[in-house]
Amino acid sequence: EDLQVPTFSVSGLACLTGYTTNSPAATVCEITSAYKVTGCDPIMCTHPNFAGYDFSAVTGSLALPTFGATGVACSAGYEAFGAGPTAEVCAAAGPYSVTGCAMIICTRPTGASTYDFSGVTETLEAPTFQVTGLACSRGYVAAAGQPVAQVCPTPGPYTVSGCELIKCTRPTTPGYDFTGATEALEALTFQVSGIECATGYEATATPSAVACAAPGPYSVTGCVATTTTSTTTTTAETTTTTTTTSTEAATTQAAVTDPPTTTEVNTTVAEEAEGAAVVSDAPQAALSAVAMAALFWH
């Protein structure tokens, strides 16, 4: 330094750490006093925009000489490691640096036999976590809509929920007698035996049960209502009456039923005697028969 005003000269001037590194300069004093220096300004840090960090709650000075940013946190899908998220002063004007947050990466759960992962598509990084195609295993059903997967809060298996064990109930189907039935009603081990057809029903096959596809009554088959068929047979009878008419018999019967009066007998005898006289060859036997009949009724 040459501090005499006529020949004032200062060289080798530098900025301290935390100040800009522009060329500093010294200005001569106007009166006996300290000379002035310029060219070194405090370095100002800015908030970075790094994935995995949340700067919304940061406080503290961003100027280097007094830098002290605090309140940095890990974003959703990231976890703190070591000393946790920490802000480190910038070496030049610009974003300060941060460390202490790492992305969470999930894994597929194992041993979750309730769920079917065969059709699953997975994005396992926690910030963009997504699982589609998850289904319930055989014997289980989604309680509401579809089963869902939840992101893991720390590195490890994600969680799944929404599937429940299917449990059947006994039906009330007419025609079946469950009095002697033995039932295992959970769908995975479903088994029913001892069902019979009720009175008034008959078996078309051995009565059997089929597990329900969702919680509710199981189904039964093999019994139908008994059908009664009535057959009426009508036998027609034909009666044939044979009537034989004999003129000769009817005449004789009339003669026997209605006996002649005395006048009729005498007249008849006289007429027959006269006829016998006219017809000389009339049989004597016939005349005698008439005479005898007349005597009999007389």
Secondary structure, DSSP 4 states (H G I P E B T S, - for coil): -B-SGGG-B-----PPTTB--S--EEE--SSSSPPEEES--B-BEE----TTEE-TT-BS--BGGG---B--EEPTTEEE-TT-SEEE--SSSEEPEEE-EEE-BEE--SS-TTEE-TT-EEE-BGGG-EEE--EEPTTEEESSSS-EEE--SSSEE-EEE-EEE-BEE----TTEE-TT-EEE-BGGG-EEE--EEPTTEEEEEEEEEE--SSSEE-EEEEEEE---------------------HHHHHHHHHHHSPPPHHHHHHHHHHHHHHHHH-TTS-HHHHHHHHHHHHHH-
